[in-house]
């Protein structure tokens, strides 16, 4: 069984296909391309490379956020040029969120933009990172500070691929599913509770239900705000202002993206309560949900609050150095709030102190 989710963003129209994928499907879809170049990471390629290696030459980068760098981007651009990639070539990303961001940005910038598609091989990628056209790389100064909106031509989301994902990486993706529940769709939280055992055991039907539901939610938000110009798409950034600051401050080594986002959701729920924008008790509910899925509730080591604040001022949502956050209303609703007072953020950070 396959579930198709239609994405529309300005002139871009494409589908996310939820269900089994095989190399022949991918080859048929790219038959008009002059050549196909694969970008993957060492962990994913070790697990799944055999299935897709005949589709084209592959550049395999080290697994981990550190590969989402200017240096790695430059190396891939040179590889494409040396390999004879032209304007009718296409890139196939095979991997999780790091790879879809990196490969998408390589496609956006090579010869001013070539086509790309993704085989989303992690839960994080299937519910969020591979969808919506955001591509980019990190700088030491902050996460995703260099990037472009460049939509894929197709995304394949096969629940079977998630069975080989290591448990920490699976939980990393669950952080984004939890985010959807609190920020966009309260019914998602009920689904996570009612099918918790099946999801944790990687039951394909349960995974297909939550991933395709998240995909449909993201498609709706992207359709309303393709390039994050009216603030609607910022609801998908709940937990990310603080989370990105934690990732950057730790050098992208100590916390996975999902772990940092969970800590960010806890802090931002508390910020909302302190600012009288979020109902009392919301932070406690976020903490309980995060605990149920075995994700962190506190920093592993202390971080300087002022340094985190400075990184939040450089977040993509910030304007003129002020802090902007996506704060909860009732569960299942969220909106971007500019000019969040620093003292409130400092007070809220105490909730996750080591």
ChimeraX attribute file (.defattr): number of C-alpha atoms within 10 A of each C-alpha:
attribute: neighborCount
match mode: 1-to-1
recipient: residues
	/A:1	7
	/A:2	13
	/A:3	14
	/A:4	16
	/A:5	19
	/A:6	15
	/A:7	26
	/A:8	18
	/A:9	19
	/A:10	12
	/A:11	6
	/A:12	13
	/A:13	13
	/A:14	18
	/A:15	18
	/A:16	27
	/A:17	21
	/A:18	23
	/A:19	18
	/A:20	14
	/A:21	18
	/A:22	11
	/A:23	14
	/A:24	13
	/A:25	11
	/A:26	19
	/A:27	16
	/A:28	9
	/A:29	13
	/A:30	22
	/A:31	10
	/A:32	11
	/A:33	15
	/A:34	12
	/A:35	18
	/A:36	20
	/A:37	19
	/A:38	21
	/A:39	24
	/A:40	28
	/A:41	22
	/A:42	15
	/A:43	18
	/A:44	20
	/A:45	22
	/A:46	11
	/A:47	13
	/A:48	16
	/A:49	17
	/A:50	10
	/A:51	13
	/A:52	19
	/A:53	13
	/A:54	12
	/A:55	17
	/A:56	15
	/A:57	14
	/A:58	22
	/A:59	17
	/A:60	19
	/A:61	19
	/A:62	13
	/A:63	18
	/A:64	17
	/A:65	20
	/A:66	18
	/A:67	18
	/A:68	26
	/A:69	19
	/A:70	15
	/A:71	12
	/A:72	17
	/A:73	19
	/A:74	12
	/A:75	13
	/A:76	19
	/A:77	18
	/A:78	12
	/A:79	15
	/A:80	20
	/A:81	12
	/A:82	9
	/A:83	11
	/A:84	10
	/A:85	20
	/A:86	15
	/A:87	15
	/A:88	13
	/A:89	19
	/A:90	23
	/A:91	26
	/A:92	30
	/A:93	31
	/A:94	27
	/A:95	28
	/A:96	28
	/A:97	28
	/A:98	26
	/A:99	33
	/A:100	33
	/A:101	27
	/A:102	28
	/A:103	28
	/A:104	33
	/A:105	26
	/A:106	29
	/A:107	27
	/A:108	22
	/A:109	15
	/A:110	18
	/A:111	13
	/A:112	9
	/A:113	16
	/A:114	20
	/A:115	22
	/A:116	27
	/A:117	27
	/A:118	29
	/A:119	26
	/A:120	29
	/A:121	31
	/A:122	28
	/A:123	31
	/A:124	25
	/A:125	25
	/A:126	32
	/A:127	26
	/A:128	24
	/A:129	22
	/A:130	35
	/A:131	26
	/A:132	24
	/A:133	23
	/A:134	21
	/A:135	28
	/A:136	27
	/A:137	28
	/A:138	21
	/A:139	15
	/A:140	11
	/A:141	14
	/A:142	22
	/A:143	25
	/A:144	20
	/A:145	15
	/A:146	15
	/A:147	18
	/A:148	20
	/A:149	17
	/A:150	23
	/A:151	27
	/A:152	30
	/A:153	19
	/A:154	24
	/A:155	26
	/A:156	24
	/A:157	31
	/A:158	25
	/A:159	25
	/A:160	18
	/A:161	20
	/A:162	21
	/A:163	17
	/A:164	15
	/A:165	19
	/A:166	12
	/A:167	12
	/A:168	14
	/A:169	18
	/A:170	19
	/A:171	22
	/A:172	24
	/A:173	25
	/A:174	26
	/A:175	25
	/A:176	26
	/A:177	23
	/A:178	23
	/A:179	26
	/A:180	27
	/A:181	20
	/A:182	27
	/A:183	25
	/A:184	24
	/A:185	18
	/A:186	16
	/A:187	14
	/A:188	20
	/A:189	18
	/A:190	12
	/A:191	15
	/A:192	21
	/A:193	13
	/A:194	11
	/A:195	16
	/A:196	15
	/A:197	12
	/A:198	14
	/A:199	20
	/A:200	16
	/A:201	12
	/A:202	19
	/A:203	16
	/A:204	17
	/A:205	15
	/A:206	19
	/A:207	22
	/A:208	23
	/A:209	17
	/A:210	21
	/A:211	23
	/A:212	22
	/A:213	19
	/A:214	23
	/A:215	25
	/A:216	18
	/A:217	18
	/A:218	22
	/A:219	23
	/A:220	17
	/A:221	21
	/A:222	22
	/A:223	17
	/A:224	18
	/A:225	17
	/A:226	22
	/A:227	18
	/A:228	15
	/A:229	10
	/A:230	11
	/A:231	15
	/A:232	19
	/A:233	22
	/A:234	23
	/A:235	24
	/A:236	22
	/A:237	24
	/A:238	29
	/A:239	28
	/A:240	26
	/A:241	29
	/A:242	27
	/A:243	29
	/A:244	23
	/A:245	27
	/A:246	29
	/A:247	24
	/A:248	21
	/A:249	19
	/A:250	13
	/A:251	17
	/A:252	21
	/A:253	13
	/A:254	16
	/A:255	20
	/A:256	19
	/A:257	24
	/A:258	28
	/A:259	29
	/A:260	29
	/A:261	29
	/A:262	31
	/A:263	28
	/A:264	25
	/A:265	31
	/A:266	28
	/A:267	27
	/A:268	29
	/A:269	30
	/A:270	30
	/A:271	27
	/A:272	25
	/A:273	21
	/A:274	16
	/A:275	14
	/A:276	11
	/A:277	18
	/A:278	22
	/A:279	16
	/A:280	15
	/A:281	11
	/A:282	20
	/A:283	22
	/A:284	13
	/A:285	15
	/A:286	23
	/A:287	20
	/A:288	13
	/A:289	19
	/A:290	22
	/A:291	13
	/A:292	11
	/A:293	16
	/A:294	12
	/A:295	20
	/A:296	18
	/A:297	21
	/A:298	19
	/A:299	18
	/A:300	12
	/A:301	9
	/A:302	10
	/A:303	15
	/A:304	9
	/A:305	16
	/A:306	11
	/A:307	13
	/A:308	22
	/A:309	21
	/A:310	15
	/A:311	22
	/A:312	26
	/A:313	20
	/A:314	20
	/A:315	25
	/A:316	15
	/A:317	21
	/A:318	16
	/A:319	13
	/A:320	8
	/A:321	14
	/A:322	18
	/A:323	24
	/A:324	21
	/A:325	27
	/A:326	28
	/A:327	29
	/A:328	30
	/A:329	19
	/A:330	16
	/A:331	19
	/A:332	18
	/A:333	18
	/A:334	23
	/A:335	21
	/A:336	19
	/A:337	17
	/A:338	15
	/A:339	13
	/A:340	16
	/A:341	13
	/A:342	18
	/A:343	11
	/A:344	16
	/A:345	22
	/A:346	17
	/A:347	14
	/A:348	20
	/A:349	24
	/A:350	13
	/A:351	16
	/A:352	16
	/A:353	14
	/A:354	11
